[in-house]
Amino acid sequence: MSNRTAFLNRAALVLCVILSTGCGTPENELEQSPLTRQFIRVTKEVPAFGGVVRENGAWAVALLDSEQREAAETKLRDIFNEEATNIAVRIRPTRGSASEEMKTAATDVLSVKGVGTLDYDETTGYLRVGLTDVEAIGAAQAKLDALGVPLEQVIFQAEVPIVSL
């Protein structure tokens, strides 16, 4: 085999590897709405974050510690500016009563477009449903309700999609 043929074979192999694994994440795969990106910040930055909920068409943020209300409202103003006045702040019990069994019963929520993860959080006693699109919350709530999973045991949180390479 000549040097040129060996070089072309190696180049073809490298190209196959690149094409099969990708050169990074396609931009449209990680595109999220501005609202979802804002709620990702809420999930990460609001103290005592206890979930995002949709009540009668309006957004609300739940807290696990009532003493953090003022700090949470300040952070919401930082994230949403004047729109923060349209987001209610609710206090929920510090500890939920969900379980691994409840997580198993809720598994089908992962079939809802815009739901990325489901986990049982032993530290808080709540199920956590990760939304890669916060607008999917209504469909996720309806699915969990149909599955018999009590919504008061669920923390909905916004998250960046998990992308495999």
Salt bridges, closest charged atoms under 4 A:
GLU45 OE2 - ARG41 NE 3.04
GLU45 OE1 - LYS75 NZ 3.40
GLU55 OE1 - ARG90 NH2 2.85
GLU73 OE2 - ARG69 NH1 3.63
ASP78 OD2 - ARG41 NH2 3.19
ASP78 OD2 - LYS75 NZ 3.50
ASP119 OD1 - LYS103 NZ 3.77
ASP121 OD2 - ARG128 NE 2.73
